């Protein structure tokens, strides 16, 4: 499969290869962003808020 990928890249011109690299780098940026220092605290806060919301009963309108 690596050979197939290499052949595809050889068929592309330089501008297309650069565009593909930028697209791949941008796609990976979100995952790398979660590895920044301090993001563990944010993750914990999100989990705590979701757990709290799950414990609270769902409010329903009496009209429905």
C-alpha positions as CSV (number, residue, x, y, z in Angstrom):
1,X,0.0,0.0,0.0
2,X,2.9,2.4,0.6
3,X,4.1,1.9,-3.0
4,X,0.6,2.8,-4.2
5,X,0.6,6.0,-2.1
6,X,4.1,6.9,-3.4
7,X,2.9,6.4,-7.0
8,X,0.0,8.7,-6.4
9,X,2.2,11.4,-5.0
10,X,4.6,11.1,-7.9
11,X,1.7,11.8,-10.3
12,X,0.8,15.1,-8.5
13,X,2.6,18.3,-9.4
14,X,4.4,20.3,-6.7
15,X,1.5,22.6,-5.9
16,X,-0.8,19.6,-5.3
17,X,1.8,17.9,-3.1
18,X,2.1,21.1,-1.0
19,X,-1.7,21.4,-0.8
20,X,-1.9,17.7,0.4
21,X,0.8,18.2,3.0
22,X,-1.0,21.4,4.4
23,X,-4.3,19.5,4.5
24,X,-2.8,16.6,6.4
25,X,-0.9,19.0,8.8
26,X,-4.1,21.0,9.4
27,X,-6.1,17.8,10.1
28,X,-3.5,16.7,12.7
29,X,-3.4,20.1,14.3
30,X,-6.6,19.5,16.3
31,X,-5.2,16.3,17.8
32,X,-1.9,18.0,18.6
33,X,-3.7,20.9,20.2
34,X,-5.1,18.5,22.9
35,X,-1.6,17.6,23.9
36,X,-0.7,21.2,25.0
37,X,0.1,21.7,28.7
38,X,-3.0,22.5,30.7
39,X,-5.4,20.7,28.5
40,X,-5.7,17.9,31.0
41,X,-7.4,20.3,33.4
42,X,-9.8,21.4,30.6
43,X,-10.6,17.8,29.8
44,X,-11.3,17.1,33.5
45,X,-13.6,20.1,33.8
46,X,-15.6,18.9,30.8
47,X,-15.9,15.4,32.2
48,X,-17.0,16.8,35.6
49,X,-19.7,19.0,33.9
50,X,-21.0,16.0,31.9
51,X,-21.1,13.8,35.0
52,X,-23.0,16.5,36.9
53,X,-25.5,17.0,34.0
54,X,-26.1,13.2,33.9
55,X,-27.0,13.1,37.6
56,X,-29.6,15.9,37.3
57,X,-33.1,14.8,36.3
58,X,-34.4,16.0,33.0
59,X,-36.8,18.9,33.3
60,X,-39.9,18.5,31.2
61,X,-42.7,21.0,30.5
62,X,-46.0,20.1,31.9
63,X,-47.7,21.3,28.7
64,X,-46.3,18.5,26.6
